[in-house]
């Protein structure tokens, strides 16, 4: 059965994620929603996103409030998106031991036949986005075979691989189509599901820690004492201690 984000583990998840980069944090959050024993690092990005959406829906509800600035007029747009609208129709891979596996494709260019696969969470985590030629390094990780063998691939071939990746794993990127009510401009904006979820987790952890602090100061309880009390009763004690 999938794990869940609960009061019993949210502080641990938040603490573990504090020192992580965004890609590692995404895998940390996905691992909480994954079935016990499943490694999420080698799942295609669409499967990672599905786990993140499942966690978001279960812990914080179906509605994702988003804000974007219109690139044409600069007006700020508030949009609420339902989690169901963001779920990929098909994960980018087959189903093997441990879950979805990255789908593969082939292309022929510059006299070479290149077999490539969908990006995984491990690929994104292990490539420093600030490093020189990070994009090319990420794309090379997708290449699983070149015939005839070649020590290196031209950037033009890697870009052909890049253009085919969205079709290989349609849920890897989450893009919203937005329409500005002020000027009528229509554009596409990327939604970082992991970043959105981390903001929710971080906010919840901070609120929980403030409750622990207030009740520990008021009643001398330990953190474990406070967390063992249901949220409803905790709210009562918080009100009573400040009344």
C-alpha positions in Angstrom: 0.0 0.0 0.0 1.2 3.6 -0.6 2.5 5.6 2.3 0.8 8.8 3.3 2.0 12.2 4.5 0.7 12.4 8.1 1.4 14.4 11.2 3.5 11.4 12.3 6.0 11.8 9.4 5.6 15.3 8.0 8.2 16.9 10.3 10.7 14.2 9.4 10.0 14.6 5.7 10.4 18.4 6.0 13.6 18.1 8.0 15.1 15.6 5.5 14.2 17.9 2.6 15.7 21.1 4.0 19.2 20.4 2.8 18.3 18.8 -0.5 18.3 20.3 -4.0 14.9 20.6 -5.8 15.4 17.3 -7.8 16.4 15.3 -4.7 13.5 16.8 -2.8 11.1 15.8 -5.5 12.2 12.1 -5.1 12.0 12.4 -1.3 8.4 13.5 -1.5 7.5 10.9 -4.2 9.0 8.1 -2.0 6.5 8.9 0.7 3.6 8.3 -1.7 5.2 5.2 -3.3 4.3 1.6 -2.3 6.6 0.3 0.4 9.9 -0.9 -1.0 9.6 0.8 -4.3 12.6 2.9 -5.5 11.4 6.0 -7.2 14.7 7.3 -8.6 14.5 5.1 -11.7 10.9 5.8 -12.5 10.1 8.0 -15.5 9.3 11.6 -14.6 5.6 11.1 -15.4 5.4 8.4 -12.8 7.2 10.6 -10.3 4.7 13.4 -11.0 1.8 11.0 -10.5 3.1 10.1 -7.0 3.5 13.8 -6.2 0.0 14.5 -7.3 -1.4 11.6 -5.3 0.4 12.9 -2.2 -0.8 16.4 -2.8 -4.4 15.3 -3.2 -4.4 13.1 -0.2 -2.7 15.5 2.2 -3.8 18.9 1.1 -6.8 18.5 -1.2 -7.6 18.4 -4.9 -7.3 22.2 -5.6 -3.9 23.8 -6.4 -3.9 27.6 -6.2 -1.4 29.0 -8.6 -0.2 32.6 -9.5 1.3 33.7 -12.8 2.2 37.0 -14.3 1.0 37.7 -17.9 4.1 38.1 -20.1 2.2 40.6 -22.3 0.7 43.1 -19.8 2.2 42.0 -16.5 -1.1 41.5 -14.8 -1.1 38.9 -12.0 -3.3 35.9 -12.5 -4.7 33.7 -9.8 -5.7 30.3 -11.0 -6.9 27.2 -9.2 -6.2 23.9 -10.9 -7.7 20.5 -9.9 -5.2 17.7 -9.4 -7.3 15.5 -11.7 -6.6 17.9 -14.6 -2.8 17.4 -14.1 -2.7 13.6 -14.0 -0.9 12.2 -17.1 -3.2 9.9 -19.1 -0.5 7.3 -19.4 2.8 6.9 -17.5 5.9 7.0 -19.7 6.8 3.3 -19.6 5.6 -0.2 -19.2 5.0 -2.0 -15.9 7.7 -4.2 -14.5 9.0 -5.1 -11.1 8.7 -2.1 -8.9 6.4 -0.1 -11.2 6.6 1.9 -14.4 9.9 1.6 -16.4 11.1 4.3 -18.9 9.8 3.9 -22.4 12.3 3.8 -25.3 12.5 5.1 -28.8 14.8 5.2 -31.8 15.9 7.7 -34.3 18.3 7.7 -37.3 20.5 10.8 -37.9 24.0 11.5 -39.2 24.3 7.9 -40.2 23.7 6.6 -36.7 20.7 4.8 -35.2 20.2 6.1 -31.6 18.1 4.3 -29.0 17.0 6.5 -26.2 14.8 6.3 -23.1 12.6 8.7 -21.1 14.2 10.7 -18.4 14.1 9.5 -14.8 14.2 11.2 -11.5 17.8 9.9 -11.0 18.8 11.6 -14.2 17.5 15.0 -13.1 18.9 14.6 -9.6 22.4 13.6 -10.7 23.0 16.4 -13.2 23.9 19.8 -11.8 21.7 22.3 -13.7 24.3 25.0 -13.2 27.2 23.0 -14.7 28.5 23.8 -18.2 26.6 22.0 -20.9 24.2 20.5 -18.3 21.5 20.1 -20.9 23.7 18.0 -23.1 24.8 15.9 -20.1 21.2 15.2 -19.2 20.3 14.2 -22.7 23.3 11.9 -23.0 21.9 10.0 -20.0 18.9 9.2 -22.1 21.0 7.5 -24.8 21.1 3.7 -24.3 22.6 2.6 -27.6 24.3 4.0 -30.7 24.9 2.0 -33.9 27.5 2.1 -35.1 29.2 2.9 -31.8 30.3 6.5 -31.3 32.4 8.0 -28.6 30.3 11.2 -28.6 27.1 12.4 -30.2 26.8 15.7 -32.0 24.7 18.3 -30.2 22.3 18.2 -33.2 21.5 14.5 -32.5 21.0 15.2 -28.8 18.6 18.0 -29.7 16.6 15.5 -31.9 16.4 13.2 -28.8 15.2 16.2 -26.8 12.4 17.0 -29.2 11.2 13.4 -29.0 11.2 13.1 -25.2 7.8 14.8 -24.6 6.1 12.2 -26.8 7.9 9.4 -25.1 6.8 10.5 -21.6 3.8 12.9 -21.9 3.4 13.5 -18.2 7.1 14.5 -17.6 6.3 18.2 -17.8 3.2 19.9 -16.5 2.2 22.8 -18.6 -0.9 25.0 -18.0 -2.5 27.0 -20.8 -3.4 30.4 -19.4 -5.5 33.3 -20.7 -5.2 36.8 -19.4 -8.6 38.4 -18.6 -7.1 41.9 -18.9 -5.4 41.8 -22.3 -6.6 38.4 -23.7 -3.0 37.1 -24.2 -2.8 33.3 -24.2 0.4 31.5 -23.1 1.7 28.3 -21.6 3.3 28.2 -18.2 5.2 25.4 -16.5 3.9 24.1 -13.2 6.6 22.6 -10.9 4.5 20.0 -8.9 7.3 19.1 -6.5 8.0 22.8 -5.7 4.3 23.4 -5.1 4.0 20.4 -2.9 7.1 21.3 -0.9 5.7 24.7 -0.2 2.6 23.0 1.3 4.7 20.6 3.3 7.0 23.3 4.6 4.0 25.5 5.6 2.3 22.6 7.4 5.5 21.7 9.2 6.0 25.2 10.4 2.5 25.5 11.7 2.9 22.2 13.5 6.1 23.3 15.1 4.5 26.5 16.3 1.8 24.4 17.9 4.4 22.2 19.6 6.2 25.3 20.9 3.1 27.0 22.2 1.8 23.9 24.0 5.2 22.9 25.3 5.6 26.4 26.8 2.0 26.4 28.2 1.8 22.9 29.6 5.4 21.6 29.7 4.6 18.9 27.3 7.2 17.3 25.0 7.0 17.2 21.2 5.9 13.6 21.4 3.1 14.5 23.9 1.8 17.3 21.6 1.9 15.2 18.5 0.0 12.3 20.2 -3.0 14.6 20.7 -5.5 14.8 17.9 -5.6 18.1 15.9 -9.1 18.9 17.3 -8.1 18.5 20.9 -4.8 20.3 20.2 -6.7 23.3 18.8 -8.8 23.4 22.0 -5.7 23.4 24.2 -4.2 26.2 22.1 -7.2 28.3 22.5 -7.4 27.6 26.2 -3.8 28.5 26.8 -4.2 31.9 25.1 -7.6 32.7 26.5 
